[in-house]
Amino acid sequence: MSWAWDNRGFLGRMCGEHLYLALVPLLIGFLLAVPLGLFLARARWGRPAVLGFCVVLEAIPVLSWFVFLPAIIDTTVPEKINVLVGLTLLVFAMMTQSISAAVAAVPDELRATAEGLGFTTLRRAFQVDLPVAMPVVIGGLRTAAVSCISLATLAALIGVGGLGKVITEGYSTGSEPEVLSAIAAVVVLAVAAENLLVRAQRYFLPWSTLAPVR
Amino acid sequence: MRHVCAGLPGAPSDASVVVPVIEFEGVTKVFPGGTVAVEDLSLVAPAGRITVVIGPPGSGKTCLLRMVNRMVDPSAGRVVLDGAPNTTARRSQLRRGIGYFVQGGLFPHRTVARNVETVPLLVGADRATSRQIALALLERVGLSSVFADKYPGQLSAGQQARVGLARALAADPPVLLMDNPFAGLDPAVRGDLQDDLLELQRIAPKTIMFATQDIDEAIKLGDQIAVMAEGRMVQLATPQTLLSHPGSDFVADLLGRDRGIRKLTFLPAGELPLSPAATVQAGTTGFRARAIADSHRERWLLVLDPERRPRGWVDSAVLGPDEIISGAVVHPLGGTFYADESVLAALDAAILSAAGLAVCLGDDGRILGVVSHTEIARYLTGQRPAVPVSHPFPPAGIAATTAAPVAAPAPTPAPAPTPAPEPTQAPASVEDVEDAEDAEAAEAADAADAPPDNEPPTAVLPTVDPAVGPVTPARAAMQTAPIPVVTETRPAPVPKPASAEPEPAPTPTPAPAPEPEPARAEQAEPAAEAAESASTDSAADTTTTSSNSFAAGRWEWNAETGEWIQLAESGRSEAEKA
């Protein structure tokens, strides 16, 4: 503990960098997944194919993105952009599945009512489908957030900062407290992010904890 | 865009909005895959009326409704709204002018008020106006503004259904599609909502298509009922016709075994002949009860609590002289009914009652009289030569339930226990009064102001069922008298119990015969005796008050003068006041 206190400035800076590496992909991946997820929930065709592709995307080791992306998108290896793109792809794959499943689970009566009351397709998607599916979507987002924060440690393997760098550094110098402190910091960040999303749901979607409308 | 929100700013629509006729012209829907949902169906849903579509699940009800707002496009045929095919406007535009209500369709993520504001906001009303409309509508469907900012999940199922109704009405659409809206609600809540719907319909009629699987709901709400099976319409009829003439075994099965009984819901209980109730206060001794029973020649006495509300029945024959009337000796009341309920309610109450007597209550809870199931049966016998309902729709403003009995005012013998001729049962026309030999009845009619001369002769007594009873002189006279036969029946206003002035003529009561009946004279005497004993002994409650004057205020038998006296609003007779 004394190590963490003595190096609190460094640790704090690394935490910030780590959150940047994890949360920016979370946000971008989510925003990209919304339209595709909404579309897939309604699509008459192509849904199994796209969702199957998402599973493959999710299964590809994130580390391989960090390594191979430079070749694909013409960046040099130690750049943060590789980490951001790699994690974004992961979040995109996860959230596309999550959103399309959640929207497809919106009760038929609700969709029929929205249609019957005169919502246009686009309006219905964003004013009824997505909001009603939001509690389930946030569930998916919580999983994605924890994954991102945990996986962002791999950035250290291509020499990019964050708490992963602290772990590898501690390992190479044999500083056990340094390794343990960094691991603890990752766990704390992940739990905090997850908790924040739960609170956000309670605050922004107060209806989501109520009894379902019959 | 004729249909869209003509009366949007929350004002009552009545004048401005054209309520259209919906016509289905040979519509067919075949879904991809070959499922035939609706097959060559033609149907007219008249303007301002409720057309109920009933059928088993999968019979195409929902599909039919959705063709109106183009959620389903027919594979063949078309839907016409007031002469114009519904394909002229954009779908979303068309739908915003058609109220739509599906069970479970409330948006859980929007507050109650926001749910109701949905369509006004869609058609471009501003926030404040929409909110105002929403609050007014919530009020109209019986939800206070307390609920406005709650979420649907915080409401009971019945309240949610009310919100759904308010939302469907929010843009004041002239057409309303209701797809099984009250399914799964408990019967009491469901009944309330049906009543509310009928009330809303009365205030501002809309063309309503209502899909349901519940035959009771269909009969209660429908101006006409379309029965569907496997995509075809197997019968289109008014509820009355459907019950009496089901077109096929399928329809008869759908109606169930008790369709005959259900027909009674269309007969108003107000026409039943009431007898005075022999009453006794709870806590009276058996000895006194026996005396009251003897004076009434009744075995069963109606037990009243100190607030004079009916509590049950006591069998005077088995009472010991010292027994106190309370607790176990009091048999269950069975039930009570109000004059504006149906004969079915009265019959139900009579069957449930230990004494076989149903207690009729006034709006203020006062006991108007009792009727036995024997009397109800006799009344029904008189109803039997029923004229089939010729036109599916009674004139606007007349509740469908009043139409049938008016159409068939067959004579019934005056019920034996009736103590005296009652003003409402006075002859239906001047002619009848003249023919009548009973001076007392003529007097009563005079007292109640003989019908004005310009009153058209009421269509009475088109037929006489030989099974009804002995042909009395009076009836024989009526049969021979040149009674104008009016084929088109005149709609009678719904009788109002509280109506101030007695108006004997237009009441379509089916017991007009004012002939002297020996039984009646006998009955009147004990009643008078009982009333006298009541005036001398106030502790023993031997009220003989009876009233059957649903059309002409309340009447009370005055034992001293031997006359019927009209009561003032306070419930006291004028004689008492003087």
HADDOCK unambig.tbl for C-alpha pairs under 7 A between the chains (distance, minus, plus):
assign (segid A and resid 109 and name CA) (segid B and resid 102 and name CA) 6.60 0.50 0.50
assign (segid A and resid 109 and name CA) (segid B and resid 104 and name CA) 6.03 0.50 0.50
assign (segid A and resid 109 and name CA) (segid B and resid 105 and name CA) 5.15 0.50 0.50
assign (segid A and resid 110 and name CA) (segid B and resid 105 and name CA) 4.61 0.50 0.50
assign (segid A and resid 110 and name CA) (segid B and resid 106 and name CA) 6.75 0.50 0.50
assign (segid A and resid 110 and name CA) (segid B and resid 107 and name CA) 6.78 0.50 0.50
assign (segid A and resid 113 and name CA) (segid B and resid 100 and name CA) 6.89 0.50 0.50
assign (segid A and resid 113 and name CA) (segid B and resid 101 and name CA) 6.97 0.50 0.50
assign (segid A and resid 113 and name CA) (segid B and resid 102 and name CA) 6.46 0.50 0.50
assign (segid A and resid 113 and name CA) (segid B and resid 105 and name CA) 5.48 0.50 0.50
assign (segid A and resid 116 and name CA) (segid B and resid 69 and name CA) 6.98 0.50 0.50
assign (segid A and resid 116 and name CA) (segid B and resid 71 and name CA) 6.83 0.50 0.50
assign (segid A and resid 116 and name CA) (segid B and resid 95 and name CA) 5.91 0.50 0.50
assign (segid A and resid 116 and name CA) (segid B and resid 100 and name CA) 5.83 0.50 0.50
assign (segid A and resid 117 and name CA) (segid B and resid 95 and name CA) 5.70 0.50 0.50
assign (segid A and resid 117 and name CA) (segid B and resid 96 and name CA) 5.60 0.50 0.50
assign (segid A and resid 117 and name CA) (segid B and resid 99 and name CA) 6.92 0.50 0.50
assign (segid A and resid 117 and name CA) (segid B and resid 100 and name CA) 6.03 0.50 0.50
assign (segid A and resid 117 and name CA) (segid B and resid 119 and name CA) 6.57 0.50 0.50
assign (segid A and resid 118 and name CA) (segid B and resid 92 and name CA) 4.28 0.50 0.50
assign (segid A and resid 118 and name CA) (segid B and resid 93 and name CA) 6.52 0.50 0.50
assign (segid A and resid 118 and name CA) (segid B and resid 95 and name CA) 4.75 0.50 0.50
assign (segid A and resid 118 and name CA) (segid B and resid 96 and name CA) 4.88 0.50 0.50
assign (segid A and resid 119 and name CA) (segid B and resid 92 and name CA) 6.19 0.50 0.50
assign (segid A and resid 120 and name CA) (segid B and resid 92 and name CA) 6.13 0.50 0.50
assign (segid A and resid 131 and name CA) (segid B and resid 109 and name CA) 6.77 0.50 0.50
assign (segid A and resid 132 and name CA) (segid B and resid 109 and name CA) 6.15 0.50 0.50
assign (segid A and resid 207 and name CA) (segid B and resid 108 and name CA) 6.78 0.50 0.50
assign (segid A and resid 207 and name CA) (segid B and resid 109 and name CA) 6.00 0.50 0.50
assign (segid A and resid 207 and name CA) (segid B and resid 151 and name CA) 6.33 0.50 0.50
assign (segid A and resid 207 and name CA) (segid B and resid 153 and name CA) 6.98 0.50 0.50
assign (segid A and resid 210 and name CA) (segid B and resid 153 and name CA) 5.37 0.50 0.50
assign (segid A and resid 210 and name CA) (segid B and resid 154 and name CA) 6.71 0.50 0.50
assign (segid A and resid 211 and name CA) (segid B and resid 153 and name CA) 5.14 0.50 0.50
assign (segid A and resid 212 and name CA) (segid B and resid 153 and name CA) 5.76 0.50 0.50
assign (segid A and resid 213 and name CA) (segid B and resid 104 and name CA) 6.45 0.50 0.50
assign (segid A and resid 213 and name CA) (segid B and resid 108 and name CA) 6.22 0.50 0.50
assign (segid A and resid 213 and name CA) (segid B and resid 152 and name CA) 6.33 0.50 0.50
assign (segid A and resid 213 and name CA) (segid B and resid 153 and name CA) 5.21 0.50 0.50
assign (segid A and resid 214 and name CA) (segid B and resid 104 and name CA) 5.17 0.50 0.50
assign (segid A and resid 214 and name CA) (segid B and resid 157 and name CA) 6.75 0.50 0.50
